[in-house]
Amino acid sequence: MQASIPSGTRDFGPVQAQKRKYIFNTLEQVFILHGYQPIETPAMENLSTLAGKYGDEGDQLLYKILNSRLGESKKADEVKAEFELMMGGKSFTPLLTERALRYDLTVPFARFVAMNHNNLPMPFKRYQIQPVWRADRPQKGRYREFYQCDVDVVGSNTIYNEAELVSIYNMAFEKLGLKHYQIKINHRKLLQGIALYINAEDKFIDLTIAIDKLDKIGVDGVSLELVKRGFEQSQIEKVLSIFIITGSAAEKLNQIQETISNHFIKAAVEELTQLLALSKNAKIEIDFTLARGLNYYTGCIFEVVVNDPACTFSGSISGGGRYDNLTGIFGLPYVSGVGISFGADRIYDVMEELNLFPESIIQNNSILICGMDDESVHAGFELQNILIQNNIICELYPEAAKPKKMFGYADKKGLKKVIIIGENERLSKTYTVKDMTVGEQQTISFEQLLNELTA
């Protein structure tokens, strides 16, 4: 059997895992500084919780979990027929499946709030760092298993929440060393205003799905997509005319109001103007083509892209928005929420390409204790326990071996110091310490060793 992993997933060795942990820890510090608390939800949810929340295309990307013992309640041909329907995204029969792996962290969070709202302070601010799964086509920056790092606040609909999320963006990317990025913002009501403007309110979801593909298929591709979805050429031309509006954020908002005048546009421009005023130093761009195709968004929407010329990655590294009705699906209406999600795996790829990880996070500060004979290994074991009690990171080479073998082990792990114990050291109650970076070594007493390692 040849060892392999599923397409769209990755292994992370010690160095890569330390870098990912650096991202998680950095984001977590920023979340905590802004008053967010951690929660965790199960890897799997009831299919009824997830289905219908991400649109038709999203539903087809759900990893559904087959029920066990399928053949006991129906004939094999009936099970097969229902299975084929399910794989086509056309059926979610409880006979075959009642659970799925979570697609994102937002819908499970809304379910969590609905189940626990009596015990939660409102507004409730939470962060969550966990993996999600999507049956997508793997490509650069797009994985089937990846981590999301989310911050959300529910129970408040003030624009100050969106402004705080912009502040989180600024602080997080500053701490990660990512300087060249753009926070794109739009408003779902603005998109509704465009739908009303072209007399296509009944096709609002079709419109957002098509617009959301702009960065993947371009203007011509979006035009063809709109044609396939039943839009007339005159409607498509009006939509495309919105895309070419240019200028500063304020100028764009003024131009959209001059072009379209309805209550949706007025409400959207008012909120976006307030957000811009509260986020004066942020790298914000108004992007009327930003749609965020997930069906549950209702207000301001966000997306962050990297615009560093030295980076080849072209997708978004974060996104999110306001959702007013999501908890109502689970029996808790009128609880507005807003949140953003950092794509940790995409951020990792960008930071790796731009060489943004500090050297200190991949340096191994552990000390290797080497015994030259069995008695010395035992003495090394006792020394290790003493050093650990003094909060000194150290490990014991677990058997007597030739120095070349033990030093080679230290080199592979990037260890900076090796403590050598042999018969002479045991008898004189000293320790030989070798600096692996320069190759020098000295023999010192236990007191000197402890002072040096704790200095």
C-alpha positions in Angstrom: 0.0 0.0 0.0 1.4 3.4 -1.0 1.0 6.1 1.7 -1.0 9.1 0.5 -3.5 11.7 1.7 -6.8 12.8 0.1 -6.6 15.5 -2.6 -7.1 18.9 -1.2 -5.6 18.2 2.2 -2.1 18.7 3.5 0.3 17.4 6.1 2.2 19.9 8.2 5.6 18.9 9.7 7.1 20.5 12.9 8.3 23.7 11.2 5.1 24.2 9.2 2.9 23.4 12.3 4.9 26.0 14.3 4.2 28.6 11.6 0.5 27.8 11.6 0.4 28.0 15.3 2.0 31.4 15.1 -0.9 32.6 12.9 -3.5 31.1 15.2 -1.9 32.6 18.3 -1.5 36.0 16.7 -5.1 36.2 15.6 -6.3 34.9 19.0 -4.4 37.6 20.8 -6.1 40.2 18.6 -9.5 38.7 19.2 -9.1 38.6 22.9 -7.9 42.2 23.0 -11.2 43.2 21.5 -13.2 41.3 24.1 -14.1 38.1 22.1 -14.5 34.8 23.9 -13.7 31.3 22.5 -16.2 28.6 21.6 -15.9 25.3 19.7 -18.6 23.4 17.8 -18.6 19.8 16.5 -16.9 18.8 13.3 -20.3 17.4 12.1 -23.7 19.1 12.2 -27.1 17.9 11.3 -27.6 18.1 7.6 -30.8 20.2 8.2 -28.6 22.8 10.0 -26.3 23.3 7.0 -28.5 22.6 3.9 -30.0 25.6 2.2 -27.7 28.2 3.9 -25.1 28.5 1.2 -27.1 28.4 -2.0 -27.4 25.6 -4.5 -23.7 25.6 -5.3 -22.8 25.6 -1.7 -25.1 22.7 -0.9 -23.3 20.6 -3.5 -20.0 21.2 -1.7 -21.2 19.8 1.6 -19.4 16.6 2.7 -22.4 14.5 3.6 -21.9 11.6 6.0 -23.7 8.4 5.0 -25.9 6.7 7.6 -24.6 3.3 8.7 -26.4 0.0 7.8 -28.1 1.5 4.8 -29.3 -1.8 3.3 -31.5 -2.8 6.2 -34.6 -0.6 5.5 -34.9 -0.5 1.7 -33.9 -2.6 -1.3 -30.5 -2.0 -2.8 -31.9 -0.4 -6.1 -33.9 2.1 -4.1 -30.9 3.1 -2.0 -28.8 3.4 -5.1 -31.4 5.7 -6.8 -31.6 8.0 -3.7 -27.8 8.0 -3.4 -27.5 9.3 -7.0 -30.0 12.0 -6.3 -28.1 13.1 -3.2 -24.7 13.2 -4.9 -26.3 15.5 -7.5 -27.4 17.8 -4.8 -31.0 17.2 -5.5 -32.0 15.2 -2.4 -31.1 15.1 1.3 -33.2 12.1 2.2 -32.8 11.1 5.9 -32.6 7.5 4.7 -29.1 8.1 3.4 -27.7 10.9 5.4 -28.6 13.0 8.4 -25.3 14.7 9.1 -22.5 16.6 7.3 -19.1 18.0 8.0 -19.3 21.8 8.7 -19.0 24.0 5.7 -18.1 27.1 7.7 -18.1 28.3 11.3 -20.9 31.0 10.9 -23.9 28.7 10.5 -22.9 26.4 13.4 -22.4 29.6 15.5 -25.9 30.7 14.7 -27.2 27.3 15.7 -25.1 27.5 18.9 -26.6 31.0 19.8 -30.2 29.7 19.1 -29.6 26.8 21.5 -27.8 28.8 24.3 -29.1 32.3 24.0 -30.7 32.3 27.5 -27.2 31.8 29.0 -25.3 34.2 26.8 -24.6 37.9 27.4 -26.1 40.0 24.6 -24.4 41.2 22.6 -22.3 38.1 22.5 -18.8 38.3 21.0 -17.1 35.0 20.1 -14.1 33.8 18.3 -13.6 30.3 16.9 -10.5 28.7 15.3 -11.4 25.3 13.8 -11.2 23.3 10.5 -14.0 23.2 7.9 -14.5 21.0 4.9 -15.8 21.7 1.3 -16.0 19.2 -1.5 -14.4 21.8 -3.9 -12.0 21.3 -6.8 -8.5 21.6 -5.3 -6.2 24.3 -6.7 -3.7 26.9 -5.4 -5.2 28.5 -2.3 -8.3 26.3 -2.4 -8.4 23.2 -0.2 -11.0 20.7 0.8 -9.9 20.9 4.5 -8.8 24.2 5.9 -8.9 26.3 9.0 -11.1 29.3 9.6 -10.5 31.9 12.3 -13.7 33.7 12.9 -14.9 36.6 15.0 -18.6 37.4 15.3 -20.8 39.5 17.4 -24.6 38.9 17.7 -27.3 40.8 19.4 -26.4 44.2 18.1 -27.0 45.9 14.8 -24.9 49.1 15.3 -22.3 50.0 12.6 -19.7 50.2 15.4 -19.5 46.4 15.2 -18.4 46.6 11.6 -15.9 49.4 12.5 -14.5 47.1 15.2 -14.0 44.3 12.7 -12.1 46.7 10.4 -9.9 47.6 13.5 -9.3 43.8 14.0 -8.2 43.5 10.3 -5.7 46.4 10.7 -4.2 45.0 14.0 -4.1 41.4 12.8 -2.3 42.1 9.6 0.0 44.5 11.2 1.1 41.9 13.8 1.5 39.3 11.0 3.7 41.7 9.1 1.4 41.8 6.1 1.5 45.4 4.8 0.1 45.2 1.3 -3.6 44.3 1.5 -6.9 45.9 0.6 -10.2 45.7 2.6 -13.0 45.6 0.0 -16.4 46.4 1.3 -19.9 46.5 -0.2 -23.5 46.2 1.0 -26.1 43.6 0.2 -28.8 46.2 0.1 -26.8 48.0 -2.5 -26.9 44.9 -4.6 -30.7 44.7 -3.9 -30.9 48.3 -5.1 -29.2 47.3 -8.4 -31.6 44.4 -8.8 -34.5 46.8 -8.3 -32.9 49.2 -10.7 -32.9 46.6 -13.5 -36.3 45.2 -12.6 -34.9 41.9 -11.4 -35.8 41.7 -7.8 -37.1 38.1 -8.2 -33.7 37.2 -9.5 -31.6 38.7 -6.7 -29.9 35.4 -5.8 -29.1 34.7 -9.4 -27.6 38.2 -9.7 -25.3 37.8 -6.7 -24.2 34.3 -7.7 -23.1 35.6 -11.1 -21.4 38.8 -9.8 -19.6 36.7 -7.1 -17.8 34.9 -9.9 -16.3 38.1 -11.4 -12.8 37.6 -10.1 -12.8 34.0 -11.5 -14.4 34.4 -14.9 -14.1 38.1 -15.7 -16.7 40.5 -17.1 -17.4 38.5 -20.2 -17.9 35.4 -18.1 -20.3 37.2 -15.8 -22.2 38.4 -18.9 -22.6 34.9 -20.2 -23.6 33.7 -16.7 -26.3 36.3 -16.5 -27.6 35.3 -19.9 -27.8 31.7 -18.8 -29.8 32.8 -15.7 -32.4 34.6 -17.9 -31.3 38.2 -17.7 -32.0 40.4 -20.7 -29.2 42.3 -22.5 -30.5 45.7 -21.4 -30.4 44.5 -17.8 -26.9 43.1 -18.2 -25.6 46.4 -19.7 -27.0 48.3 -16.7 -25.3 46.0 -14.3 -22.0 46.2 -16.1 -22.2 50.0 -16.1 -22.1 49.9 -12.3 -18.9 48.0 -12.4 -17.0 50.7 -14.2 -17.7 53.4 -11.6 -14.3 54.7 -10.3 -12.9 57.2 -7.8 -12.4 57.4 -4.1 -14.7 55.5 -1.8 -16.7 58.7 -1.2 -16.9 59.5 -4.9 -18.1 56.0 -5.7 -20.9 56.3 -3.2 -21.9 59.7 -4.6 -21.9 58.3 -8.1 -24.0 55.3 -7.3 -26.6 57.5 -5.6 -26.7 59.7 -8.7 -27.1 56.7 -11.0 -29.7 54.8 -8.9 -32.2 56.3 -6.5 -34.2 53.9 -4.3 -34.6 53.0 -0.7 -32.1 50.1 -0.8 -29.3 52.3 -2.2 -30.0 55.0 0.3 -29.8 52.7 3.3 -26.6 51.0 2.0 -24.8 54.3 1.2 -25.7 55.7 4.6 -24.2 52.7 6.4 -21.1 52.5 4.2 -20.5 56.3 4.7 -20.7 55.8 8.5 -18.3 52.9 8.3 -15.8 55.0 6.3 -16.0 57.8 8.8 -15.2 55.4 11.7 -12.4 53.7 9.8 -10.4 56.7 8.6 -6.9 55.1 8.5 -8.0 51.7 7.1 -7.1 50.4 3.7 -10.7 50.3 2.5 -12.0 50.2 -1.0 -15.6 50.3 -2.0 -16.2 47.5 -4.5 -19.6 47.3 -6.1 -18.7 43.9 -7.6 -18.2 42.3 -4.2 -21.2 40.0 -3.7 -20.2 37.3 -1.2 -22.5 34.6 -2.7 -23.6 33.1 0.6 -27.3 33.6 1.0 -27.4 34.6 4.6 -25.7 38.0 4.2 -28.0 41.0 4.5 -25.8 44.1 5.2 -22.2 45.2 5.0 -19.9 42.6 3.4 -16.1 42.4 3.5 -13.3 40.7 1.6 -9.6 41.2 2.0 -7.1 40.6 -0.9 -3.3 40.8 -1.0 -2.0 43.4 -3.4 1.7 42.9 -2.8 3.5 42.8 -6.2 5.9 40.1 -4.9 3.0 37.7 -4.1 1.5 35.4 -6.8 -1.6 34.6 -4.7 -4.7 36.2 -6.2 -7.6 35.2 -4.0 -9.1 36.6 -0.9 -7.6 35.8 2.5 -10.6 36.9 4.6 -14.3 37.7 4.2 -17.5 38.2 6.1 -20.5 40.4 6.6 -23.7 41.2 8.4 -26.5 38.6 8.7 -29.8 39.6 10.2 -31.9 36.5 9.8 -29.6 33.5 10.3 -30.5 32.7 13.9 -34.2 33.0 13.0 -33.9 29.9 10.9 -33.2 28.1 14.2 -36.1 29.6 16.1 -34.5 32.7 17.4 -35.6 35.7 15.2 -34.6 39.3 15.3 -31.0 38.6 16.5 -28.6 40.5 14.1 -25.0 39.4 13.8 -21.9 40.4 11.9 -18.5 38.6 11.6 -15.4 38.0 9.6 -13.4 34.9 8.8 -9.7 34.7 8.3 -8.5 31.9 6.0 -5.5 30.7 8.0 -4.3 28.3 5.2 -4.3 31.1 2.6 -2.6 33.5 5.0 0.0 30.8 5.6 0.6 30.5 1.9 1.0 34.2 1.5 3.3 34.7 4.5 5.4 31.7 3.3 5.8 33.2 -0.2 6.6 36.7 1.2 9.0 35.3 3.9 7.0 37.0 6.7 7.4 34.4 9.4 9.9 35.5 12.1 13.0 33.3 12.4 12.4 33.1 16.2 9.2 30.9 15.8 11.1 28.2 14.0 14.2 28.2 16.2 14.3 25.2 18.5 15.3 26.3 21.9 15.4 22.8 23.4 18.6 21.4 24.8 19.7 17.9 24.1 21.2 15.8 26.9 23.5 13.0 25.7 24.8 10.1 27.9 27.9 8.4 26.6 27.1 5.1 28.5 24.1 3.6 30.2 24.9 5.1 33.6 25.3 8.5 32.0 22.0 8.2 30.3 20.4 7.6 33.7 22.2 10.6 35.1 21.0 12.6 32.1 17.4 11.5 32.8 17.7 12.9 36.3 19.2 16.1 35.0 16.4 16.5 32.5 13.8 16.3 35.4 15.7 19.0 37.3 15.9 21.3 34.3 12.2 20.9 33.4 11.3 21.8 37.0 13.2 25.0 36.4 11.2 25.7 33.2 14.1 24.9 30.9 13.1 23.1 27.6 15.2 20.0 27.2 15.1 16.5 26.0 17.1 13.4 26.6 18.7 11.2 23.9 17.2 8.0 25.2 20.1 5.7 24.7 23.9 5.6 24.7 25.3 6.2 21.2 28.3 7.5 19.3 28.7 11.3 19.5 28.3 11.7 15.7 24.9 10.1 15.8 23.6 12.2 18.7 25.1 15.4 17.3 23.5 14.6 13.9 20.1 14.3 15.7 20.7 17.7 17.3 21.5 19.2 13.9 18.4 17.8 12.2 16.2 19.3 15.0 18.1 22.6 14.9 19.1 22.4 18.6 21.5 25.0 19.7 23.1 23.3 22.7 24.0 19.8 23.7 24.9 18.7 27.3 27.3 15.8 27.3 27.6 13.4 30.2 30.3 10.7 30.3 32.2 8.8 33.0 34.5 11.8 33.6 31.6 14.2 34.0 29.8 11.8 36.4 32.9 11.4 38.6 33.7 15.1 38.7 30.0 16.1 38.9 30.4 18.4 36.0 28.7 18.7 32.5 30.2 19.4 29.1 28.1 21.9 27.2 28.6 22.1 23.4 27.4 25.2 21.4 26.2 23.6 18.1 26.2 27.0 16.3 30.0 27.6 16.7 31.2 24.1 17.7 32.8 25.3 21.0 32.4 23.4 24.2 33.1 23.9 27.9 33.0 21.8 31.1 31.1 23.5 34.0 29.5 22.7 37.3 25.8 22.2 37.9 25.5 25.6 39.4 27.2 27.2 36.4 25.0 25.2 34.1 21.8 26.3 35.8 22.9 29.9 35.9 23.8 29.9 32.2 20.5 28.2 31.1 18.3 30.5 33.3 20.1 33.7 32.5 
